[in-house]
Amino acid sequence: MPRVPASSPRAVASLALVEALQRRFVEKLEAWSGQTFTPVVWLRDEGRHGGGVRFAHADSTAFNRASVNVSSVHYDDQPKKKLAGATALSTIIHPANPYAPSLHLHLSHTELRDGQGTWRLMADLNPSHHEATEQACFEEGLRQAAPHLFDAARAQGARYFFIPALGRHRGVTHFYVDDFSSGDFGQDLALAKRVGESTIDTYVELVREALARNPSPSDDERAKQLAYHTLYFFQVLTLDRGTTSGLLVHDQNDLGIMGSLPSRVDRALLRSWEPLVPTPQAALLRALVDALPDEHPAPVTDAVRLQLAQLVRQHYRAHPEALALQAAGDVVPPTVEKHR
């Protein structure tokens, strides 16, 4: 069955935007890396409720892991659902070179049955080797794209991406706007376009410059990157509300949802953090570590990612109270509740 498109004009316009941004990003990534991204199609309920396409690449000279995912889910045939539809671009890039920073970019529009619609805009720079000039350049691009939102978005992102157990942030710049609507959909669509284009263009240039400065990283630098990727893995699977919500809503795009995970992590380092994690999250971390291959570094293959997704899903179904321990900014996104 082919993918059934959403009927909402806002969903159609949002999808056109995120697909254009996806093409822009993939073309730029392929141009500087010389690698070809492979498209993977996934369907929601066999296409009746939409689906998506992700372009992915992993374990090459250019990328540790990269995923540029677009999804458009709707419930046009289920008028009793609170959620009419949700359209998103969600991408994570982990370059192979330790000096090239990782990037997370998420732009999504959610429309409720009553016609109300809001945006979530997230862009964060996640380096294993911090360069102040890179951070300043990334922040300036976001400031120019959203001058009236930048300061509040950076502050909210800093709260959301803080890791209490480790007393540090996931990255260095965290731009996060949630549940946003100015009341003018066209104006907000243009805002999302500016944030997306600025983030994509700035990031690709930062990676080019980083690779030119440091083409041959040392073993020590790669070890530092592995430790950082391990922290990223920890934050995503024990704190990230968006990842958890996606896994709890359905199991039809687990590899896409888990596309943010680096391809290798330090199993022993993860286990060392267990005493720092509150109950019942310590049990979740223990289960995640046990699911990883007993190797150093531990490979996070597709089979492992599927197993990790199921473990996260089982944990929160058994311990719904643990959702309160997850990351939050100014508001707690009711993503799961909106799908009921």
C-alpha positions, 0 to 999 in steps of 0.5 A: 500500500502506498503512503497516504498523504495528509490532507491538511494544507499545513501538513502539506506545506510543512512536509514540502519544507522539511523535504527541501531541507532534507535534500539540501542537507544530503546534497551538501553532506554528499558533496563534501564527503564523497559518500552516497546516502542510502534512502530508506522508506518506512510506513506508519500502519502500512502507509495508511497514516503516512510514514517517512524517508531517511537518508543514512550512512555509517562506518565510513571514512567520513561518518561514524553515523549519519541520519537525515530523517523526514516523517509525516504522520496523520490520522485523517481517518481517525477523527476522535484522535487529539492529534491530527498530524505531525511532520518533522525533519530529524537529523543527527550527524556524527562525523568520523573525524574527532575534530568535526563536531556532531550535530542534532537538528529537529524541526517539527510541526504538530497539528491538533484536531481543533486546528491548533498547530505548534512548532518545535525547533531544535539545533545543537552543536555537540563536539568532542573537541570544543572550539570556541570559534566553532561555537560562536559561528554556530550561535551567530547563524542561529541568532540571525535566523531567529533573533527574537527567540535566540536568547530564550531558546538557548536558555531552554536548550541548556536546561533540556540538554543538561545531564544531572547525573554527570553534572554537564551538558551534552553539547556546547550550544543548545537551541530549543523552542517548543510548543511555539506559534505566533498565530501566523502559520506562514510566518512560522514556516518561514522561521523554521526555514531560516533556522533549518537553512542556517544550521545546515549551511553553517554546520557543513562549513564548520565540518569542512574547516575542521577537517582541513585543520585536523586531517589525521587525528591521533589515537588519543583524540579518537579515544576522547571522541569515543568517550563523548559518543558514550555520553551522547548514547547515555543522554539519548537513552536515559533522558531524551524525552523525544526519543522515548515518546517516539518509541512509546507511540509505535515500533514501526520506525525504531531504526530511524528513531535510534538513528541518533546513536553513535556506531560505537560506545565504551561499555565500561564507561557506561557501566561506571555511571550506574551508581550516579543514576537515580532509581529506576533509571539505574536499572534501565542503564544496566539493561542497556549496557548488558545489551551491548556486545562485550567488546571495546569499543562496543558496536551499536549495530542495527540489531543492537539498536532494535534491542535497545529500543525495545528495552527503553519501551519496556522500561517506561511501560513498567515504570511510567513514573520514570518519565518525570525524570527525563529532560525538560525545558520550560514545558513538558512536551505532551507528545505521547498524550497527543497521540491518544 
